[in-house]
Amino acid sequence: MSTEIIIGTISVILAVLFYSLTERKTIGVKKEKINSVYNNIVKIIFKSVIHNDYIPSIIEIERMITTKCAENNIQVKHLPEPVEFINAVYTKIMDNEILESRKKKSLIKKINGYLEKKSEALEEESGIQGVPKEERFRLVLMLLSSLLAAIVSFFTMFYTNIIFSRNQIYLLIGVFIAAVAASMVVALLKRFKEKPTVSSPLRKRYREYTDFETKIARYLRPLNYKRKPRVVTDKGRAYFDFEFRKGSKTYYVEVKTFAGYISRFTIRRMNDQAKLIKFQDENNLTILVVNDKSYIRTYITELSKYWDYILDKSEFREFRNKLVHSREN
């Protein structure tokens, strides 16, 4: 076997080894982060269900996923859909031998009811996305590894004072190109074997909610609002999106975006939320801001018993203007 073929073969081996080691390390760290975030969120939901007898909503789980992914520098799409976290909690409860039998049956029944109510909302629309950033990074990494291997082989040639003919140089170049092409083919085959990324309408709804909440926050800037206040009373605790004061009154604002059927369970929870505020202080005022009041038309009378104001975006803006004007005067 000629010297140039041996050196060319070594360059290919070096390219493959360098890429494989880097790829394995990158994938290993990434999987470890994903598993850590997944287990952490399951643990949070499990504690909420066991200790507080409360199952977080889909939007709340989406918030947890987004926050934890940002903290660990991973993408949301690498974690399962919110319903899978509820299924994991269901399994943990079923497998728990410490829980009292009556408590376990009650929680299982509650989770089953929760999943039935969310079944329609959890239907997904599949759609394959483009090549993610990680894949583009891998392709660049392969090119660099192959180039490095080729450079090493050429330095070896010059160091050993090997002189090549034109045909031999062409052969070495061909081996280098083949190494790059082989690495790219391997990466592409791996990518096509991966499960296509699924885009969920729930995430689209979450983006719509955050955009709507941001607009309401802009309207509240002149009123020096507080973000995400928590109210704790003897009757329980409630969470709102905003809180601000005007004179002796404290206003609590809840922002909702609806996009279809609203269950009576949701309405009841919203009313319980408003009742806690009144229980804390009769001077507290509650404001429910919705994207479209037509979705709650059948519940307006019921909601009005506990919510002082039920407004859409334009109505809330006018309400804000009146508050600001009255404060200035």
N, C-alpha and C positions, 0 to 999 in steps of 0.2 A: 504493500500500500504506500503510495507516494506521500511525501511530507505535507503537501498542501491539503490533501484530503483529510489527513489526521488533524491538522490545525483547524480546518473548516468544521470537522465533526465536533471538536472540543468547543468551538465557539457556539455551536447549536446547543450543546449540552449545558454550557454556562448560561445561555439565554433562558433555557427552560427552567433550570434550577433557580436562577435569580427570580424569575417571575413567580414560580410556584411557592417559594418561601415567602415572598412579599404578599402574594395573594392569600396564602393560608393565614398569615399573621393579621392581615386586614380583616378578613372574614371572621376570624376567631374573636377579635376585639369587638367587632360590630355585633355578632351574635350574643356575646356576653352582655353588652349594653342593652340589647333588645330584651333578652330574658330578664335582666334586672329590672327594667322599667315595667315589663309586663307583670312580674311577680309583685312589684311594689304597688301597682294600681289594684291588682286583685286583693292584696292585703288591706288596702284602704277601704275598698268597697265591702270586704268581708267584715271588718270592724264596724263599719257603719250599719250593716244589716244586723249583726249580733248585738252590739251595745246600744245602738240608737233605734233599732227596729225601723230603719229607713233605707230604702233602695234608691240610690242616686238616679236622676233622670238621664236620658241619653245625652242631652246637652251637657250636663254636669260631667259625665264620663268623658265626653269629647274634650272638655276643658282640662281635665286631668291628663288626658293623653297628650294634648298640645303642650301643656306646661312641662310635663316630665320629659317629653322628647326634646324640647328646647334646652332643658337643664343638662341633658346627656348628649346633646349634639347628634341626634338621630332623626330620621324623617318619620312623620306620622304614618305614612303608607306601610311601613315595616311592621306595624302593630295590627292586630286583628280588629274587627269592628266592635263597637261597644257591647253589642249583645253577647259576644264571646266572653267578655269579662263577667257578665252576669251568669253565663253558663258555668264558668270556672268557679264562681262563688257557690253556685248551686251544688256542684260536685264536692266542694270542700265541706259544705254543710252536711251532705249525705254521708260523707266519709268520716265526719266528726263523731267520736264515740263518747265525748265528754258532755255534749249538749243533752239537756233533758229531753225525753221523748216528745212531750207535749210541745216544748219550744221548737224542736226540730220540725215537727209536722206543721206547726203554724208558719214557720219561715218558708218551708217548701211550698206550702199553699200560696203564700204571698208572692213568692218569686214566680210561680206558675201563672198566677193572675196577671202579674206585671208583664211577663213575656207575651201572654195572649193579647194584652192591650196594645203592645208595641209591634206585634207581628206585621201589620200592614205597613207601618212606618219604616220597618227594618228591611223591606224589600230593596234589593240593590240593582243598580243599572251598571252592567259591566262595560268597561271601555279600556282598551290597552293604550297606555301612554307611551310617549316617546322614550328614547334612550335616556335613563337617568344620569345624573352627574357622576355617580360612582362608576358606571360603565365607561363613560368617556375618560375618567381618570385611569381606569384599568388599561384601556387601549393605549393611552399615552405612556403608561408605565411599561407596557410590553415593548413598545418601540424603543424606549430608553434602555431597557435591559438588553435587548438584542444589539443595540448600537454599542453599549458598553462591552458586551462580549466580543463584538467584532473588533473594537479598538484594542482590547487586550490581546486578541489573536494576532493583529497586525504588529503590535509592539513586540510580541514574542518572535515574530518572523524577522523583524529588523535586528532584534537583539542577538539572534542566532546567525545573523548575516546570510539569511537565505535569499537568493535572488531568483525571481520568478519570471517565466516567460509571459508574453501577453495572454496566451490561452489559459495559463494557470491563474493569472490574475482574474480573468473573466470567470473562471470556475469558482474562485473564492467569493467574488461578488455575487455570483448566483447562489452560493450556499448561504450568504448573509441575507439575501432577499427571501430565500426559502424559509429561513428561521423566523424572520419577521412575519411572513405570510402565515406560517404554521401557528405562531402564537396568536395572531388575530383570529384565525379560524377557530382555534380552541375557545377563545373568549366568546366569540359569537355563538358557538354551539351551546356554551354554558348559559348564555343569556336567554336563548330561545327555549331552553329546557325549564327555565324558571317560570313560576306561575305568573300569568299576566296580572298587572296591577289593576285593582278594581276601584273605581271611583264611586263613592257613596253619595246619594242625595242628602244624607244626614250631614255630611261635611259641607255640602253646598248650603244647607240651611243654617249651619253654624256660622259660616262666613256672612250670610245675610244678617244673622242676629248680631254679630259683632259690628258690622257696618252700621246697623240701625242704632245700636247702643252707643257707638261713637258719635253719631249725629246728635243724639239726645244729650250726651255729655258736653258737646259744644254749646248747646243751648243753655246749659246750666252753669257755664263758666262765670257769668257775672254774679252768681248766687253763692259762690264759695262752697261748693258741694263736697261731701265726703264719699269716697268710692267704696262699694261693697260693705256697708255697715252690717253688723250682726246684733240682733236684739235678743236678749236672754231674759226670760221672766219665769215666774213659778209655774206657768202653764206650758212652758216649752221655749223654743228659740226659733227665730225667723231670720232669713237673709234677704236683703234687698240690693238693688243695683246702685242706688244713690240715696243720700240723705243731705238735707240742707235746712237751715233755720231762717225764719223771718219773724221778728218780734218774739212773741211767746210761743209761737207755733213751730213744731218740727215736722217737716215733710219727708215722707219715705216714698221713693219712686221705684216701681218695678216695671221693667221693660220686657215686653213679650212680642215675639214674631210668630204668627200662626200661618199655617199653610194647608189647612184641611180640617178634618174632623177633630173636634175637641171633646174629650171624654168628660163625664161628670166628675170623675176622680180628680182631674186637673183643676176643674172649677172649685171643687171642695178644698183642695190644697191651697189654692190662691186665697180663698175666703178665710181659711184658718190662719194664713199668713197675716192678713189684714186685721183679724180679730186680736191677735197677739199684741199688735201695736196699740190698739185701743185699750187693751187690758193694762198695758204698761202706763199709759198716760192718755186721758181723754182728749187732751189738747193736740195729740199727734194726729196728723192728717196723712192719708194714703192716696197715692196717685198711681193708676195703672195706665201705662202708655203702650198701645198696641200698633202694629203695622197696618192693620185693616180691621175696623170695628165690625164689618159684616160677618166675620168668623164667629163673633161672640154675641151676635144679635139675639139669639134665643136665651142667652144667659144674662143679658144686661140687667134685668130687674133683680135677679138673684145676687149678682155681683155688686150692684149699687147699695145693697144693705150694709156692706162692709167697706167698700172702696168709696172714698169721698169724691174722687174724680176718675173718670174713665175717658181717656183722650187718645186721638190718633196724633200723628206727628205734627200736622199743621195746627191742630187745636192746642197741643202742648206748647208750641212756639208762641201762640197768642197768649196763653195762660202765663208763660214765663215773662213775656213783655209787660203784662199787667203787674206781676209781682215786682219786677225790677223798677217799674215806674212808681209804684206805691212806696217802695222802699226809699227811693231817691227823694220823695216828697214827704 
